[in-house]
Structure formats: C-alpha cells, structure tokens
Amino acid sequence: MAEVKPRRATAPKATVKDIARTAGVSIATVSRVLNNPDLVAADKRRAVQRALSRHDYIPNRTARAMVSQRSRAIGLIVPTLANPLFVPSIAAIEQELDRAGYALMINCHERDPAREVAQARMFIERGMDGLLITGSDHLPELPALLARHRMPYVTQDIALDTPMGPSIALDSVGALNAAIDHLHALGHRRIAVFSGPIHDTPTVNDRFVSAIARIQHHGLPCPEAWRVVTEDYSNHATRAAARRLLNGGERPTAVALTGDILGLGLTTECRAHGFDVPHDLSIIGCGDTNMGEYVDPPLTTVRMPFVDMGRTAARHLLALISGERPPKLTVLPYELIIRQSAMAPAKLKRPRLKQA
C-alpha cells in the first residue's frame, strides 16, 4: 500500500483578538479601524494596520456586511474610459474611498443611457452602499430607480445642468469663455474655435456653441471656416482638421480648444508646415489635463479641478451614506494658467503648406 503522508498542519487563522493583542489595543479599536478608520487616532490606526499585515489578516467582508447591512463598496458609472478628463477624477475617488475603507467598482456605458440604467440596477442588486454617476445625459428612469431603492448617489459632471441629485460640477462653458476673453485681452480679433466631436457629447457641444457666442459677444467675426470640429480625438483626425483651418482663406491669429487633448495634433501640424506657435498662431486650451505636458510650446489653458471634483464627490457620497445632507450643487472654480502657447498677435506671415 502507498504510504499516506500526514497533512502539514496549517497555522490557525488570526482573529480580531489576535490582532488586538499584537497591536496593543482593544478589540473595539481593531473593529473601528476595520469599519471606520477615520474615527481612530493615527498612531493606533497604524499599529492595527501593522498587526493586520503581520498576521496577513483578511476581513470577511460578506459576514460583516450581513451584520452591518453595509458592503463597504461603491459603484462608479462613467460614460467612457477613453476621455482623459475622467482619469484624474477617478483616481481621486479611489484614493478618497480607500482611505475610508471602501472598495470601488467601475462600469462604463459608452454613452448609452439605457445601459447606464441597467448598470445602476446591477450595482443595486450587488448591494453597493452608494453610487457615483458621471455625466448629465440621463434617462428619467435612472433617478426614479435610485429613489425607489433608496440608493445614495452623487453626480459629477463638467456642466451646470439642473442636477439629478447632489452634484459636483465644473463650469466648462465658463472656462472656455474665460479662454476667449484672455485671447481678446491679448489683442486677438480673429479667433477660431477648435473642437472634438460635438454630436454625441452634449457638454462639448455646449462649449463649442458658447465659445462662438462669446467671440461674437466681443463684436468679432467667427466664420464657418474658423469653426472646426474633428471626427474624433485621434492625432490623425486632429491634424486633418488643423490642415483645413491652416489652409483656409483668411487665417485666424488665435485658436481656442474645447479640450487640451486637441493641442498636440494642432501644434504638430503648425510646426510641420512652418507656422510658429505662438508667433504665427496663438493656442489656448481648456481643462489642463496632463496632455498639456506633451505640447510644444507648453499650453496656456484654463484649469478645471478634476481631482477636486472626484475627491469632493466621494466625500459627499460618504456623507450621504452617514445620514448627512451635502449641498445640492457644488460648483468648483476654474483658473487661467498662463504658459507659452499664447501671446499678443504679431505681424502675420503665410508660408506655403506642404502637401500631405
């Protein structure tokens, strides 16, 4: 007969009592660190966290949820993950929730409002403690669903539409208008607007239309040739749109972008065909995302605080979950960031464009 080897004994799973003994604190303190870490003094919290790591302790979230009726998990619904504007906000949300002991789950509906409702329902079924919803284009079924199931939620967006619930907003229309005002103050009287796709994104369309109106508010022309819309946000599409602008009739002295992501393709195309930025063409962005780091020269822009938006949205949702009532609408301020891509208009030259 084959020899049967005895099973190797495994160390017993650590208990909360073991963690408390190792950390030199009470069991109640360990419980608070696991459930509400912000309520525990920093030195005791660190001691408990070291003990948890030493014992490789993994809390049974399911059992705790059954007792507390809390999953310690938050759902985030976004329209797309392709837009770089969402990245700093999502990172700030995750960091804020992690500090409070919550996990974050993310769903993307690819700008399909019906799919957004289905994802909200799925999060409710999975027992999320609350939802964070990005964007402003929602079906009426969404707030009705959330209200029916008493699901705490906060929305965040780059528009000032009537909020669906407690909302954190960035005034992207006001930010781009401020960019137009800056170009006008520099002395520019021929200003173009350069935008990404406007038909599937209401907030981008709002910025585009408002920017044209702002130019006209200053008594300036904005002919069709200076109203440029790219097919998508790719570098290829941006450069193709830039060629249309640069190869048109009378050339503008400045261009206002609806988003910083467009700056790389536009400046690259200018440089490839002999136009100097900012001496021949000033460019100003909107958003101040990390895309500006790749633009040469560095992009003058209007900063919108995406990190603060995510952080504030997470904090307001945690407040809702705790029974508090955060403000209905919180609008975060924008800020003009002066760099090197915009200056007063110089005497224009018009070099011949190279053939593609």
C-alpha positions as CSV (number, residue, x, y, z in Angstrom):
1,M,0.0,0.0,0.0
2,A,1.2,3.5,-0.7
3,E,2.3,5.4,2.3
4,V,-0.2,8.1,3.3
5,K,1.6,11.2,4.4
6,P,0.1,13.3,7.1
7,R,-1.2,16.7,6.1
8,R,1.0,19.5,7.1
9,A,-0.6,21.5,9.9
10,T,-1.6,25.0,8.9
11,A,-1.4,27.9,11.2
12,P,-4.8,28.9,12.6
13,K,-6.4,31.9,11.0
14,A,-5.8,35.0,13.0
15,T,-8.8,36.5,14.9
16,V,-9.6,40.1,15.8
17,K,-8.5,39.2,19.3
18,D,-5.0,38.2,18.0
19,I,-4.8,41.5,16.1
20,A,-5.7,43.5,19.2
21,R,-3.1,41.6,21.3
22,T,-0.4,42.2,18.7
23,A,-1.2,45.9,18.2
24,G,-1.7,46.5,22.0
25,V,-5.1,47.9,21.6
26,S,-8.7,46.8,22.4
27,I,-10.8,44.6,20.2
28,A,-13.2,47.6,19.8
29,T,-10.3,49.7,18.4
30,V,-9.5,47.0,15.8
31,S,-13.1,46.9,14.8
32,R,-13.2,50.6,14.4
33,V,-10.1,50.5,12.2
34,L,-11.7,47.8,10.0
35,N,-15.0,49.7,9.7
36,N,-14.5,53.4,10.3
37,P,-10.7,54.0,10.2
38,D,-11.2,57.8,10.2
39,L,-12.5,57.6,13.8
40,V,-9.3,56.1,15.1
41,A,-6.2,58.1,16.2
42,A,-3.4,57.9,13.6
43,D,-0.9,56.1,15.9
44,K,-3.4,53.4,16.9
45,R,-4.6,53.0,13.4
46,R,-1.0,52.4,12.2
47,A,-0.4,49.9,14.9
48,V,-3.5,48.0,14.0
49,Q,-2.6,48.1,10.3
50,R,0.9,46.7,11.0
51,A,-0.7,43.9,13.0
52,L,-3.1,43.1,10.2
53,S,-0.2,42.9,7.8
54,R,1.9,40.8,10.1
55,H,-0.9,38.2,10.5
56,D,-2.0,38.5,6.9
57,Y,-5.5,39.2,8.2
58,I,-8.2,39.4,5.5
59,P,-11.6,40.5,6.9
60,N,-14.7,38.6,5.9
61,R,-16.5,41.3,4.1
62,T,-19.5,39.2,3.4
63,A,-20.1,38.4,7.1
64,R,-19.5,42.0,8.1
65,A,-22.0,43.2,5.5
66,M,-24.6,40.8,6.9
67,V,-24.2,42.3,10.3
68,S,-23.8,45.9,9.4
69,Q,-26.0,46.0,6.3
70,R,-23.1,47.7,4.6
71,S,-21.0,46.2,1.7
72,R,-18.2,48.9,2.1
73,A,-18.3,49.1,-1.7
74,I,-19.2,52.0,-4.0
75,G,-20.2,51.8,-7.7
76,L,-19.0,54.4,-10.2
77,I,-20.7,54.7,-13.6
78,V,-18.9,56.7,-16.4
79,P,-19.9,57.4,-20.0
80,T,-16.5,56.4,-21.3
81,L,-13.0,55.5,-20.2
82,A,-11.4,56.9,-23.4
83,N,-11.7,60.5,-22.2
84,P,-8.6,61.6,-20.4
85,L,-10.6,64.1,-18.4
86,F,-12.1,61.3,-16.3
87,V,-8.8,59.8,-15.3
88,P,-7.7,62.2,-12.5
89,S,-11.2,62.3,-11.1
90,I,-11.5,58.5,-10.9
91,A,-8.0,58.3,-9.3
92,A,-9.1,60.9,-6.6
93,I,-12.3,59.0,-6.0
94,E,-10.5,55.7,-5.5
95,Q,-8.0,57.3,-3.1
96,E,-10.7,59.0,-1.0
97,L,-12.8,55.9,-0.7
98,D,-9.8,53.7,0.1
99,R,-8.9,56.0,3.0
100,A,-12.5,55.5,4.3
101,G,-12.3,51.7,3.9
102,Y,-14.4,51.4,0.8
103,A,-13.8,49.5,-2.4
104,L,-14.6,51.0,-5.8
105,M,-16.3,49.2,-8.7
106,I,-16.4,50.9,-12.1
107,N,-18.8,50.4,-15.0
108,C,-18.7,52.2,-18.4
109,H,-21.9,52.5,-20.5
110,E,-20.3,54.0,-23.7
111,R,-22.7,56.9,-23.8
112,D,-25.8,54.6,-23.8
113,P,-28.3,56.0,-21.3
114,A,-30.4,52.7,-21.3
115,R,-27.2,50.8,-20.5
116,E,-26.5,53.3,-17.7
117,V,-29.8,52.4,-16.1
118,A,-29.1,48.7,-16.4
119,Q,-25.7,49.2,-14.7
120,A,-27.2,51.1,-11.9
121,R,-29.7,48.3,-11.3
122,M,-26.8,45.8,-11.3
123,F,-25.0,47.8,-8.7
124,I,-28.1,47.9,-6.5
125,E,-28.5,44.2,-6.8
126,R,-24.9,43.7,-5.8
127,G,-25.5,45.7,-2.6
128,M,-23.4,48.8,-3.2
129,D,-23.6,51.3,-0.4
130,G,-23.8,54.2,-2.8
131,L,-23.3,55.2,-6.4
132,L,-21.2,57.9,-8.1
133,I,-22.6,58.9,-11.6
134,T,-20.6,60.9,-14.1
135,G,-22.3,62.9,-16.9
136,S,-25.5,64.7,-17.4
137,D,-27.4,62.9,-20.2
138,H,-29.6,60.5,-18.2
139,L,-32.9,58.8,-18.8
140,P,-35.7,59.8,-16.3
141,E,-35.8,56.1,-15.3
142,L,-32.4,56.5,-13.6
143,P,-33.3,58.9,-10.7
144,A,-36.6,57.0,-10.3
145,L,-34.8,53.7,-9.9
146,L,-32.4,55.2,-7.4
147,A,-35.1,56.8,-5.4
148,R,-37.3,53.7,-5.4
149,H,-34.4,51.7,-3.9
150,R,-33.3,54.5,-1.6
151,M,-29.8,54.3,-3.1
152,P,-27.5,57.2,-2.0
153,Y,-25.8,58.8,-5.0
154,V,-23.9,61.8,-6.2
155,T,-23.4,63.0,-9.7
156,Q,-20.3,64.7,-11.1
157,D,-20.0,66.5,-14.5
158,I,-18.4,69.3,-16.4
159,A,-21.7,71.0,-17.0
160,L,-24.1,73.1,-14.9
161,D,-27.3,71.4,-15.9
162,T,-30.0,71.0,-13.3
163,P,-28.5,68.4,-11.1
164,M,-30.2,65.0,-10.8
165,G,-29.2,64.7,-7.2
166,P,-26.3,66.1,-5.0
167,S,-23.9,67.2,-7.7
168,I,-20.3,68.3,-8.2
169,A,-19.9,70.4,-11.3
170,L,-17.2,72.1,-13.3
171,D,-18.2,75.1,-15.3
172,S,-16.6,74.1,-18.6
173,V,-18.6,76.6,-20.6
174,G,-17.4,79.4,-18.3
175,A,-13.8,78.1,-18.5
176,L,-13.7,78.2,-22.3
177,N,-15.4,81.6,-22.3
178,A,-12.6,82.7,-20.0
179,A,-10.1,81.4,-22.6
180,I,-11.8,83.5,-25.3
181,D,-11.7,86.6,-23.0
182,H,-8.0,86.1,-22.4
183,L,-7.3,85.9,-26.2
184,H,-9.4,89.1,-26.7
185,A,-7.5,90.8,-23.9
186,L,-4.2,89.9,-25.6
187,G,-5.4,91.8,-28.7
188,H,-6.6,89.0,-30.9
189,R,-9.5,89.9,-33.2
190,R,-9.6,86.8,-35.4
191,I,-10.3,83.8,-33.1
192,A,-11.2,80.3,-34.2
193,V,-12.8,77.5,-32.2
194,F,-11.3,74.0,-32.5
195,S,-13.4,71.2,-31.1
196,G,-13.7,67.4,-30.7
197,P,-16.9,65.6,-31.8
198,I,-19.9,67.6,-30.8
199,H,-22.9,65.4,-31.8
200,D,-22.5,62.6,-29.2
201,T,-21.3,64.7,-26.3
202,P,-23.7,67.4,-25.1
203,T,-21.1,69.1,-22.9
204,V,-18.6,69.5,-25.7
205,N,-21.4,70.9,-28.0
206,D,-22.3,73.4,-25.3
207,R,-18.7,74.6,-25.0
208,F,-18.4,74.8,-28.8
209,V,-21.6,76.8,-29.3
210,S,-20.9,79.1,-26.2
211,A,-17.4,79.8,-27.4
212,I,-18.7,81.0,-30.8
213,A,-21.3,83.2,-29.0
214,R,-18.5,84.6,-26.7
215,I,-16.4,85.6,-29.7
216,Q,-19.4,87.3,-31.2
217,H,-20.2,88.9,-27.8
218,H,-16.9,90.8,-28.3
219,G,-18.1,92.0,-31.7
220,L,-15.7,89.7,-33.6
221,P,-16.4,87.5,-36.6
222,C,-16.4,83.7,-36.4
223,P,-17.0,82.4,-39.9
224,E,-17.7,78.7,-40.7
225,A,-14.0,78.2,-41.7
226,W,-13.0,79.1,-38.1
227,R,-15.5,76.7,-36.5
228,V,-13.5,73.4,-36.7
229,V,-14.8,70.1,-35.5
230,T,-12.7,66.9,-35.6
231,E,-14.1,63.5,-36.5
232,D,-12.6,62.0,-33.3
233,Y,-9.9,62.7,-30.8
234,S,-7.1,60.8,-32.6
235,N,-3.9,62.6,-33.6
236,H,-4.7,61.8,-37.2
237,A,-8.2,63.4,-37.1
238,T,-6.9,66.4,-35.2
239,R,-4.1,67.0,-37.7
240,A,-6.5,66.7,-40.6
241,A,-8.8,69.3,-39.0
242,A,-5.8,71.5,-38.4
243,R,-4.9,71.4,-42.1
244,R,-8.4,72.6,-43.0
245,L,-8.0,75.5,-40.7
246,L,-4.5,76.5,-41.8
247,N,-5.2,76.0,-45.5
248,G,-8.4,78.1,-45.5
249,G,-8.8,81.6,-46.6
250,E,-8.1,84.3,-44.1
251,R,-6.3,82.7,-41.2
252,P,-7.1,83.4,-37.5
253,T,-4.5,84.7,-35.2
254,A,-5.6,82.5,-32.3
255,V,-7.4,79.3,-31.7
256,A,-9.4,78.2,-28.6
257,L,-9.6,74.5,-28.0
258,T,-12.6,72.8,-26.3
259,G,-10.1,70.4,-24.7
260,D,-6.3,70.2,-24.2
261,I,-6.2,66.8,-25.9
262,L,-6.5,68.6,-29.2
263,G,-3.4,70.7,-28.7
264,L,-0.9,68.1,-29.6
265,G,-2.2,67.5,-33.1
266,L,-2.8,71.2,-33.8
267,T,0.7,72.3,-32.7
268,T,2.3,69.4,-34.5
269,E,0.6,70.3,-37.8
270,C,1.5,74.0,-37.3
271,R,5.2,73.1,-36.9
272,A,5.2,70.7,-39.8
273,H,4.0,73.4,-42.2
274,G,6.1,76.3,-41.0
275,F,3.8,78.1,-38.6
276,D,5.3,79.1,-35.3
277,V,3.3,78.8,-32.1
278,P,2.6,81.4,-30.6
279,H,4.2,84.0,-33.0
280,D,2.1,83.0,-36.0
281,L,-0.8,81.4,-34.2
282,S,-1.7,81.5,-30.5
283,I,-3.4,78.5,-29.0
284,I,-5.3,78.2,-25.7
285,G,-6.7,75.0,-24.2
286,C,-9.4,74.1,-21.7
287,G,-9.0,71.6,-18.9
288,D,-5.3,71.5,-18.0
289,T,-5.0,67.7,-18.2
290,N,-1.6,66.0,-18.5
291,M,-2.0,66.2,-22.3
292,G,-0.5,69.7,-22.0
293,E,2.8,68.2,-21.0
294,Y,3.2,66.8,-24.5
295,V,2.5,70.1,-26.3
296,D,5.4,72.2,-27.5
297,P,5.3,75.0,-26.5
298,P,3.6,74.4,-23.1
299,L,-0.1,75.0,-23.5
300,T,-1.8,78.1,-22.0
301,T,-5.1,76.8,-20.7
302,V,-7.9,77.1,-18.2
303,R,-7.6,74.6,-15.4
304,M,-10.6,72.7,-14.3
305,P,-10.1,70.9,-11.0
306,F,-10.9,67.3,-11.9
307,V,-9.0,65.9,-8.9
308,D,-11.1,68.1,-6.6
309,M,-14.2,67.1,-8.4
310,G,-13.6,63.4,-7.7
311,R,-12.5,64.0,-4.2
312,T,-15.5,66.2,-3.3
313,A,-17.9,63.7,-5.0
314,A,-16.6,60.9,-2.9
315,R,-16.7,62.9,0.3
316,H,-20.3,64.0,-0.4
317,L,-21.4,60.4,-1.1
318,L,-19.8,59.2,2.2
319,A,-21.6,62.0,4.0
320,L,-24.9,60.9,2.4
321,I,-24.3,57.3,3.5
322,S,-23.7,58.5,7.0
323,G,-27.0,60.3,7.1
324,E,-25.8,63.8,6.4
325,R,-27.1,66.2,3.7
326,P,-24.4,67.6,1.4
327,P,-25.2,70.6,-0.8
328,K,-27.5,70.1,-3.8
329,L,-25.0,71.6,-6.2
330,T,-21.3,72.4,-5.6
331,V,-19.6,74.3,-8.5
332,L,-15.8,74.2,-8.4
333,P,-13.8,77.2,-9.7
334,Y,-11.6,77.2,-12.9
335,E,-8.3,79.0,-13.2
336,L,-6.4,80.6,-16.1
337,I,-2.9,79.0,-16.4
338,I,-0.5,81.2,-18.4
339,R,2.2,79.3,-20.2
340,Q,3.9,79.8,-23.6
341,S,1.4,79.0,-26.4
342,A,-0.5,82.3,-26.5
343,M,0.8,85.9,-26.9
344,A,-0.3,89.2,-28.4
345,P,-0.8,88.8,-32.2
346,A,2.3,89.5,-34.3
347,K,2.5,90.6,-37.9
348,L,1.4,87.5,-39.8
349,K,3.3,85.6,-42.4
350,R,1.7,82.9,-44.5
351,P,4.1,80.2,-45.6
352,R,3.0,77.7,-48.2
353,L,1.7,74.5,-46.8
354,K,3.5,71.3,-47.7
355,Q,1.4,68.7,-49.5
356,A,0.4,65.7,-47.4
